[in-house]
Amino acid sequence: MRDRRRTWFQARLAFLAATLCTGCSGAEETAPEAPGFSHRAVSSRGMVVTGSPYATGAGVRVLEAGGNAIDAAVAAAFALAVAEPTQSGLGGRTQILLRTASGAVHAVDGGTEVPAGYDAQTAPAGETGYAAVGIPGTVAALLKVHEEHGVLGRVEVLGPAVAWAEDGVRLPDGERRRLEGLAREEGPESAVARLFGTEPDSVVVQPQLARTLRAIVTDGHHGFYGGEVAAAMARDIGEGGGFVSASDLAAYRPRDGLVGRTSVGEVEVVGSYLPASGVTVAEIMGILDRVDVPREDGAWADLLADALVAGFEDREMAESMSPAAAVAWLMSDSLLERRAREVMTAMADPPPTATSVGVGEWTRVEDEPLEPEPPFTSHISVADVDGNLVAMTQSLGPSGGARVATPELGFLYASTLGGYLTAGGPGYRPWSSQAPLLVLGEEGPVMVAGGAGARRIISALVGTLSRTLHLGVELEEALRAPRLHPTGGRVYVEAGWGVAAALEERGQEAVPRERSYFARLNVIEIDRGRWTGIAEPGWSGASAAGPR
C-alpha cells in the first residue's frame, strides 16, 4: 500500500511540475516570466503579489488549476521558502489575515514561540546561533489555513515548491547578493555556505529542502512537527546549544488572532493583533480620519508623523492589557477622538522641541535605536474572483534569521530569542510589526495590503492608505510617493522629498534617508471586477500577476 501511495504521489508531482511549473523544470531554465510578471498587473480573474516571480507564479498557477486565494497564498508562501530563503522559510514566523467568500474575517498567528526550557536570565544573548532559535510557526500556520479554507490538496498546493527545490530556481540578483554576504560574514563552514555555497550561482538546487517539503506533503503537520523532521531539528538545535525540543515541536499549534476594525470614510480598515500589528495601522488611520487632513506636503507629513508616534505609544501601553481589552481600547472612539484632538492641537501650536504626541502632553520619545532597522521580511497579497482575500506576512527576523540550519532539512531558522525580540517566558510569542491588512467596503473588498521592513511597515501602510483614502491619490502613485518614519525622536524622510524644512519649522527633527531604508509594500486594489496588483517598485524579484 505504501509503495502504491508513493508511486501515485510521484506521478502526481511529476504532473504538477509540468502543468504548474512551466518554465522552471531544469536548473538551467529561467524564472517564469509570463506576461504581467512585472511590479504591476491587471486582471479580471484575481491577483497574486509577492516578492518573487516563483512565488507569484505558484499562486497564479494554483488559481488557474481551480484553487482559491487561500490555496494560492499557501502555495506562494512555500515557494518563497525556496526562492527567497533569506527572508522567510519553514523555520520562520507568519501572520495571516484572510477573508472568506462568505465575508467572514479570520486572523492566524504563526509566530515563533519561546520553548519550555528557555530562561532569559541564564541563556546566551545574541540574535544568531542555535540559542536564538524559537519554535518555528510558519508551517503550522500555513497548514491550518489551508486545511480550514483551501479547496485543493497538499500535493497540488506544495507541488511547485517541491519541484523548484529539486530542479532549481534562478535567484534574483538581490537574493543572491544577500546569500553571498551572509556566507562571507559567517564563513565557509556556516549553515548558509553549506546550503548555498560561498558564492551561490544564480541557479540554486535544494534537495534537502525538497525532502522536508515532501514530508509535509505526505504527513501534514506531523510531517514537520513530528517524525524524522522534528527529531532532526531537536537533535541539531540541542547539540548546537539551543532550547527547542521534540516535545516543544509536538506541542506547537497556531493560534487564532484577534481582529480589529475602524471606519475610514466609506470603508473599513481591518487588521490583526498580537503578535501582529495591523490593529495599530487601523488605529492610526482612525485618528487621521477624525482630523482635517491637509493636502500640502509639509503639513501632511507633520500630521502623519505625529499620528504614527501616537499609535506607536498606544501600542506599547496596550502591552500591559489582555489582548481582547487592548483591541477594544485601541479601536475605541474615545481613544481615537482624544488622539485626534491632541494631534490637531499640537499642529496648531507645536512646541519648538516636540517630536511626538504624548499621553495628554507633548513628550520626546527615545524608544528606538538610531542605527538602521533591518529591511527584511516578505509579504504576500492574494485575491480571487469569489471574494476570498489573503494578506500574509512572513519573516526570519534579520536577513538569514539566526543564521543556522539543520543540514539535512535545508532551511534557515528565524532569530527569536536572546535579544532580537523581547522574549518572555515559555509559550510567549514575541510582538511583531508584521501588519497584514484588508480594506473592505459596503459593496465588497477594496484592498489587500502588507509589507516588509520592521516598524516601518506601519509607517508605509499608513502613508499609502492616507494618500489614497484621504487625498484621493491613485494607488500606484501613492506607492511610489516619498515615505517617512518617526523613530528615536527624529522623523526620517525619504531623500529628495522637500518636506524637511517644513517639518523643522513645525518642531520636528527631520533626517533624510534613502528609499531602501523604508518598508516595501505588496498591494492589491479591487474595483468592480478589476484586480490591480502592485509590488514594491525597485525591489528585485517583486512581481504581480493574475490568472489567464
C-alpha positions in Angstrom: 0.0 0.0 0.0 2.8 2.4 0.9 4.6 1.7 -2.4 1.3 2.4 -4.3 0.9 5.6 -2.4 4.5 6.7 -3.1 4.1 5.9 -6.8 0.8 7.9 -7.0 2.5 10.8 -5.2 5.5 10.8 -7.6 3.3 10.6 -10.6 1.0 13.4 -9.4 4.0 15.6 -8.5 5.5 15.0 -11.9 2.2 16.1 -13.5 2.2 19.2 -11.3 5.8 20.0 -12.2 4.8 20.0 -15.9 1.5 21.9 -15.5 2.1 24.3 -12.6 5.8 25.0 -13.0 6.0 25.8 -16.7 9.4 27.4 -17.3 11.0 26.1 -14.1 11.9 22.5 -14.5 15.6 22.2 -15.1 18.3 24.1 -13.3 19.3 26.0 -16.4 15.8 27.3 -17.1 15.0 30.8 -16.3 12.5 32.0 -13.7 8.9 32.3 -15.0 8.5 35.5 -16.9 4.9 35.2 -18.1 3.1 38.4 -19.3 2.4 40.5 -16.2 5.4 39.3 -14.2 6.5 42.8 -13.5 5.8 45.0 -10.5 2.3 45.8 -11.8 -0.5 43.7 -13.3 -4.2 44.0 -14.0 -6.6 41.0 -14.2 -10.3 40.2 -14.3 -9.7 36.8 -12.6 -8.0 37.6 -9.3 -4.4 38.6 -8.4 -1.2 37.5 -6.7 1.5 39.8 -5.5 4.7 38.6 -3.8 8.5 39.3 -3.5 9.5 36.6 -6.0 8.4 35.6 -9.5 8.4 32.0 -8.4 6.0 32.6 -5.6 3.8 34.8 -7.8 3.9 32.1 -10.4 3.0 29.3 -7.9 0.0 31.3 -6.7 -1.2 32.1 -10.2 -0.9 28.6 -11.4 -2.8 27.3 -8.4 -5.6 29.8 -9.1 -5.7 28.6 -12.7 -5.9 25.0 -11.6 -9.1 25.7 -9.6 -7.7 26.7 -6.2 -8.9 29.6 -4.2 -7.0 32.5 -2.8 -6.1 30.5 0.3 -4.6 27.7 -1.7 -2.7 30.3 -3.9 -1.3 32.2 -0.9 -0.1 28.9 0.8 1.5 27.8 -2.5 3.2 31.2 -2.8 4.5 31.0 0.8 6.0 27.6 0.4 7.6 28.7 -3.0 9.1 31.7 -1.1 10.9 29.2 1.2 12.7 28.0 -2.0 13.2 31.2 -3.9 13.8 33.8 -1.1 15.4 31.8 1.7 17.0 34.7 3.5 13.6 36.5 4.0 11.2 33.7 5.0 11.0 30.0 5.2 10.0 26.9 7.1 11.9 27.9 10.2 10.2 31.3 10.5 7.1 33.0 11.7 3.9 34.0 9.8 0.9 36.3 10.4 -2.2 35.7 8.3 -5.3 37.8 7.8 -8.0 36.4 5.5 -11.5 37.0 4.3 -13.6 34.1 3.0 -16.1 34.4 0.2 -18.9 34.5 2.8 -17.4 37.7 4.3 -16.0 36.2 7.5 -12.6 37.5 8.5 -10.0 35.4 10.3 -6.6 36.0 11.7 -4.0 33.3 12.3 -0.9 33.7 14.5 2.0 31.5 13.4 4.6 33.4 15.5 7.8 31.8 16.7 7.4 30.7 20.3 9.7 30.6 23.4 10.4 26.9 24.2 9.7 25.4 27.5 13.4 25.0 28.6 14.4 28.7 27.9 15.4 31.0 30.7 16.2 34.5 29.5 18.2 35.2 32.7 20.7 32.4 32.0 20.5 31.9 28.3 23.2 33.3 26.0 22.5 36.7 24.5 22.7 37.5 20.8 20.4 37.2 17.8 22.3 34.5 15.9 23.2 30.9 16.6 21.1 28.0 17.9 20.4 29.7 21.2 18.4 32.4 19.3 16.1 29.8 17.8 12.4 29.6 18.9 9.8 27.1 17.9 9.0 27.7 14.2 5.4 28.7 13.4 5.2 29.2 9.7 4.4 25.6 8.6 1.7 25.2 11.2 0.0 28.5 10.2 0.1 27.7 6.5 -1.3 24.2 7.0 -4.1 25.5 9.3 -5.5 28.0 6.9 -5.1 25.5 4.0 -6.9 22.7 5.8 -9.7 25.1 7.0 -10.3 27.2 3.9 -8.4 25.7 0.9 -10.1 23.5 -1.8 -7.1 21.7 -3.3 -4.9 19.0 -1.7 -1.4 19.5 -0.3 0.1 17.8 -3.4 -1.3 20.5 -5.7 -0.5 23.4 -3.3 3.1 22.4 -2.4 3.8 20.9 -5.8 5.5 24.0 -7.3 7.8 24.4 -4.2 8.8 20.8 -4.2 9.6 20.8 -7.9 11.6 24.1 -7.7 13.6 22.9 -4.7 14.5 19.7 -6.6 15.1 21.2 -10.1 16.5 24.6 -9.1 15.4 28.3 -9.0 17.2 31.2 -10.6 17.7 33.7 -7.8 17.3 37.4 -8.5 20.4 39.5 -8.0 19.3 40.9 -4.7 18.7 37.4 -3.0 22.0 36.1 -4.5 23.9 39.1 -3.1 22.3 38.5 0.3 23.4 34.9 0.4 26.9 35.8 -0.7 27.1 38.4 2.0 25.9 36.0 4.7 28.3 33.3 3.6 31.1 35.9 3.7 30.2 37.1 7.1 29.6 33.7 8.7 32.4 31.8 7.0 32.8 28.7 4.7 31.6 26.3 7.4 28.4 28.2 8.1 24.9 27.0 7.5 24.4 29.4 4.7 27.7 28.4 3.0 26.8 24.6 3.4 23.4 25.1 1.9 24.0 27.6 -0.9 27.8 27.7 -1.3 30.2 30.6 -0.6 29.5 32.2 -3.9 26.0 31.0 -4.8 25.2 30.5 -8.5 22.3 32.3 -10.0 20.6 28.9 -10.1 20.3 27.1 -6.8 19.2 23.5 -6.2 18.0 22.5 -2.7 17.5 18.7 -2.4 17.4 18.7 1.4 14.6 21.3 1.4 12.7 19.3 -1.2 12.8 16.2 1.1 11.4 18.3 4.0 8.7 19.7 1.8 7.8 16.1 0.7 7.4 15.1 4.3 4.9 18.0 4.8 3.0 17.0 1.7 2.7 13.4 2.9 2.0 13.8 6.6 0.9 17.5 7.0 1.5 19.0 10.4 3.1 15.8 11.8 5.4 15.7 8.8 7.2 18.8 10.2 6.4 18.9 13.9 6.8 15.1 14.5 8.6 12.2 13.0 12.0 12.4 11.4 12.0 16.1 10.6 11.2 17.1 14.2 13.7 14.6 15.6 16.4 16.1 13.4 15.5 19.6 14.4 15.5 18.8 18.1 18.8 16.9 17.9 20.6 19.5 15.9 19.3 22.5 17.9 20.1 20.8 21.2 23.7 19.8 20.1 24.2 23.4 19.0 23.3 24.9 22.4 19.7 25.7 21.7 16.5 25.1 23.6 13.9 23.7 21.2 13.0 20.1 22.0 10.9 17.4 20.3 8.2 18.0 22.9 8.2 21.7 22.1 7.7 21.0 18.4 5.0 18.4 19.0 3.0 20.8 21.3 3.2 23.8 18.9 -0.1 24.9 17.4 -1.1 28.1 15.5 -3.4 30.4 17.3 -6.5 32.3 16.2 -5.6 36.0 16.2 -7.8 38.9 17.2 -9.3 41.2 14.5 -9.7 45.0 14.9 -11.7 47.3 12.6 -12.1 51.0 12.2 -14.1 53.1 9.7 -12.2 55.4 7.4 -14.6 57.4 5.3 -16.8 54.9 3.5 -14.5 51.9 4.0 -13.3 49.8 6.9 -9.7 49.1 7.7 -9.2 45.7 9.2 -6.1 44.4 10.9 -5.0 41.6 13.2 -3.4 41.9 16.7 -0.9 40.1 18.9 1.7 39.5 17.9 0.7 41.2 14.6 0.3 45.0 14.5 -2.4 45.5 11.9 -4.6 47.0 14.6 -2.0 49.7 15.1 -2.4 50.7 11.4 -6.2 50.7 11.9 -5.9 52.9 15.0 -3.7 55.5 13.3 -6.0 55.6 10.2 -8.9 56.1 12.6 -7.0 59.1 14.2 -6.3 60.6 10.8 -9.9 60.2 9.7 -11.1 62.3 12.6 -9.0 65.4 11.6 -8.9 67.7 8.7 -6.1 66.1 6.6 -4.1 68.8 4.9 -3.1 68.5 1.2 0.1 70.5 1.5 3.1 68.1 1.7 4.8 69.6 4.7 1.7 69.9 6.9 0.6 66.4 5.8 4.0 64.9 6.7 3.9 66.6 10.1 0.4 65.2 10.8 1.4 61.8 9.6 4.5 61.7 11.9 2.5 62.8 14.9 -0.3 60.3 14.4 2.2 57.5 13.8 4.0 58.2 17.1 0.7 58.4 18.9 -0.1 54.9 17.6 3.3 53.6 18.5 2.9 54.9 22.0 -0.6 53.4 22.4 0.7 50.0 21.1 3.3 50.0 23.9 0.7 51.0 26.5 -1.6 48.2 25.4 1.0 45.6 26.1 0.0 45.5 29.7 -3.6 44.8 28.9 -5.2 41.5 28.0 -5.3 41.1 24.2 -9.1 41.5 23.9 -9.1 44.5 26.2 -6.2 46.0 24.2 -8.1 45.7 20.9 -11.2 47.2 22.4 -9.2 50.2 23.7 -7.2 50.7 20.6 -10.3 50.7 18.4 -12.5 52.8 20.8 -14.0 56.1 19.7 -12.9 57.7 22.9 -9.2 57.0 22.3 -9.3 57.9 18.6 -11.1 61.2 19.3 -8.7 62.1 22.1 -5.7 61.3 20.0 -7.1 63.3 17.1 -7.6 66.3 19.3 -4.1 66.1 20.6 -2.6 65.9 17.2 -4.6 68.8 15.9 -3.8 71.0 18.9 -0.1 70.2 18.5 -0.1 71.0 14.8 -1.8 74.4 15.5 0.8 75.3 18.2 3.8 72.9 18.2 6.4 73.4 20.9 9.8 74.1 19.5 11.4 70.8 20.7 8.4 68.5 20.2 8.8 65.3 18.2 5.9 63.2 19.3 2.4 63.2 20.9 2.5 62.1 24.5 -0.4 61.0 26.6 -2.0 64.3 27.5 1.1 66.4 26.7 3.9 66.6 24.3 7.0 64.5 25.1 10.1 63.4 23.3 10.2 59.7 22.6 13.5 57.9 22.5 12.1 54.4 22.1 14.3 53.0 19.2 18.0 53.0 18.4 19.2 55.3 15.7 21.0 52.7 13.6 19.2 51.4 10.5 16.5 48.9 11.1 16.7 45.6 9.2 14.6 45.8 5.9 13.8 42.1 5.9 10.6 40.0 5.8 8.3 39.1 2.9 4.6 39.8 2.2 2.1 38.0 0.1 -1.3 39.5 -1.1 -3.8 37.3 -2.9 -7.4 37.8 -4.1 -9.7 35.6 -6.1 -12.9 36.1 -8.1 -15.1 34.7 -5.3 -14.1 37.3 -2.8 -11.5 35.3 -0.8 -8.7 37.5 0.3 -5.3 36.7 2.0 -2.8 39.1 3.4 0.2 37.1 4.8 3.5 38.4 6.2 6.4 36.1 6.9 9.9 36.6 8.4 13.1 35.1 9.7 13.9 38.3 11.5 17.2 39.8 10.2 18.5 38.6 6.9 19.1 34.8 7.3 17.4 34.7 10.7 19.6 33.1 13.3 22.0 32.0 10.5 21.9 28.4 11.5 20.2 25.4 9.8 19.8 21.6 10.3 21.8 20.5 7.3 19.7 17.6 6.3 16.5 19.7 6.4 17.6 22.6 4.2 16.1 25.7 5.7 17.3 28.6 8.0 15.9 29.2 11.5 14.4 32.5 12.5 16.0 34.7 15.1 13.7 35.0 18.2 15.5 34.6 21.5 18.5 36.2 23.0 17.6 39.8 22.4 16.4 40.1 18.8 12.8 40.2 20.0 11.5 40.9 23.5 11.4 37.4 25.0 9.1 36.5 27.7 8.8 33.1 29.4 7.9 29.7 27.8 5.0 29.8 25.5 5.4 33.5 24.8 5.2 34.7 21.2 7.1 38.0 20.8 5.5 41.1 19.3 5.9 41.8 15.7 5.4 44.8 13.4 4.0 42.4 10.7 0.8 44.1 9.7 -1.3 42.1 7.1 -4.2 44.4 6.3 -7.6 44.4 4.5 -9.7 47.3 3.4 -13.4 46.5 2.9 -16.3 48.5 1.5 -20.0 48.2 1.7 -20.1 46.6 -1.7 -17.1 44.2 -1.2 -13.3 44.1 -0.9 -11.3 47.2 -1.7 -7.7 46.4 -0.9 -5.3 43.7 0.3 -2.0 45.0 1.7 1.1 44.4 3.8 4.8 44.8 3.7 8.3 44.2 5.0 10.6 46.4 7.0 10.2 46.2 10.7 8.1 49.0 12.3 8.5 51.0 9.1 5.8 48.6 7.7 3.3 50.5 9.8 4.5 53.9 8.6 4.5 52.9 4.9 1.0 51.4 5.1 -0.5 54.4 6.9 1.2 56.8 4.5 -0.1 54.9 1.4 -3.6 54.5 2.8 -3.9 58.1 3.8 -2.8 59.3 0.4 -5.3 57.0 -1.3 -8.3 57.3 1.1 -7.8 60.9 2.3 -6.1 62.7 -0.6 -7.6 60.7 -3.5 -4.2 59.7 -4.9 -4.1 56.7 -7.3 -2.7 53.6 -5.6 0.4 53.2 -7.8 1.3 56.9 -7.4 0.8 56.6 -3.6 3.1 53.5 -3.5 5.8 55.4 -5.5 5.5 58.6 -3.3 8.1 59.5 -0.8 7.9 57.9 2.7 8.7 58.9 6.3 9.1 57.1 9.5 9.3 58.7 13.0 11.7 57.0 15.5 14.1 57.8 18.2 12.9 61.4 18.5 13.5 62.0 14.8 11.4 61.9 11.6 13.3 60.1 8.8 12.1 61.3 5.4 13.0 60.0 2.0 15.9 61.8 0.4 14.8 64.4 -2.2 11.4 64.9 -0.7 11.1 68.7 0.0 9.4 68.5 3.4 12.4 68.6 5.7 12.3 72.4 6.2 8.6 72.4 6.8 8.9 69.7 9.4 11.8 71.6 11.1 9.6 74.7 11.2 6.9 72.7 13.0 9.3 71.5 15.7 10.2 68.1 14.1 13.8 66.9 13.6 13.9 65.7 10.0 16.7 63.4 8.8 16.9 62.3 5.1 17.3 58.6 4.3 17.5 56.7 1.0 14.4 54.8 -0.2 15.9 51.5 0.7 15.6 52.4 4.4 11.8 52.4 4.3 9.4 49.5 4.1 8.4 47.8 0.9 4.7 47.0 0.2 2.8 44.5 -1.9 -0.8 45.6 -2.5 -3.9 44.6 -4.5 -6.7 47.0 -5.3 -10.1 45.7 -6.2 -12.6 47.8 -8.2 -15.7 46.5 -9.9 -14.3 43.2 -11.1 -10.9 44.5 -11.8 -7.9 43.4 -9.7 -4.8 45.6 -9.9 -1.7 44.2 -8.2 1.3 46.4 -7.4 4.5 45.0 -6.0 7.1 47.3 -4.4 8.8 49.2 -7.3 12.5 48.7 -7.3 12.6 45.5 -5.2 14.5 42.8 -7.0 12.0 40.0 -7.9 8.9 41.7 -6.6 6.0 40.8 -9.0 2.3 40.8 -9.6 0.2 38.6 -11.9 -3.3 37.4 -12.4 -4.7 34.2 -13.8 -5.2 34.0 -17.6 
